[in-house]
Amino acid sequence: MRQLANIPHPEVNITLFSWNGKYLIKLEKGPFEQTYKVSEMDVTSDEDIRMLLDEEFVQAAVARFRHMHADLQAAFDRNGL
C-alpha cells in the first residue's frame, strides 16, 4: 500500500492511498475511521479523488462519525460497560 497524500481538513484526517488497483480514501476522527475504495478504472487521477472529497461528502462522513460514536456508546450502555 502506498500513501499518496494527506489532505488537510479541519474536522477529519484524510489520507489517500493507492493499493491493488484501487484508491483508498481513509477518514479518521478520534477513535473512528471510515475507508472508501475507488477503482482506478473509475477515475483518471488522484485529483479526481480530491474532487470527490467536496464539503458535502466530508460533512456526511462527519455526521456518520457522530452516529458511530452514538452506536458504540449505546452498546456500552446496554451492556453496563
N, C-alpha and C positions, 0 to 999 in steps of 0.2 A: 504494500500500500504506500502510495506516495502522497505526501502533503503538498498541495498546490498553493494554498493561501489561507491566511486568517483574514476574515472580512470583518472590519470593525462595525460594531453596533452597540449603542448604549445599554440595551436591555439584555442581550444574549451574546454568548461567544459563538461565533460561526466559523467553522473550519471546512475547507473544501479539500477533498481527497480524490485521487484517481486510483482505481483498483479494478482489475479484471474486466475491462471494457465498460466500466461504469464510473460516473462521478458520484461521490458520496458527499452529501451535504449534512454536516453534523452541527446541530444547535444544542448548546448547553446553557442551563440556568440552574445554579445551585447544584443539588444532588441529582438532577434530572437531565436526560438527554433525549433528543429525537434525531433519527437519521433517515434521510431520504436518499434513495438510489435512483439515478437517472442514467439511462443507457447513453453511451457516447454516440449512438446512432440517432438519438432524438435531438441532439443539439450539435452546433458546429464548433463550439469552443467553450472554454470556461467563462468567457464573457457572457455567453447566453445564460449560463447558470446564475451569474450575478444579476442578470435581468430578472430571473425568476424570483430572486430574493427581494422583491419590492416590499413596500411597507405593509401592504395588505397581507401578504404571505407571512411576514415576520410577526405581525400583530396576532394573526390566527395561531401561530406557534406559541406565542407568549400566553395567550388565553388557554391553550392546551396544557402548558406547563402549570397554570393555576389549577386546572382540572386534575392533572396528575397528582399534584400536591394534596388536593382535597380527597381524592380516591385513596391515597396512601394513608392519610390521617384518619379517614373513616375506617379503614381496615385495622389500624392500631386501636381505635376506639372500640370497635366491635369485639375485638379480642382482648381487651383490657391490658393492652401493652403501652 
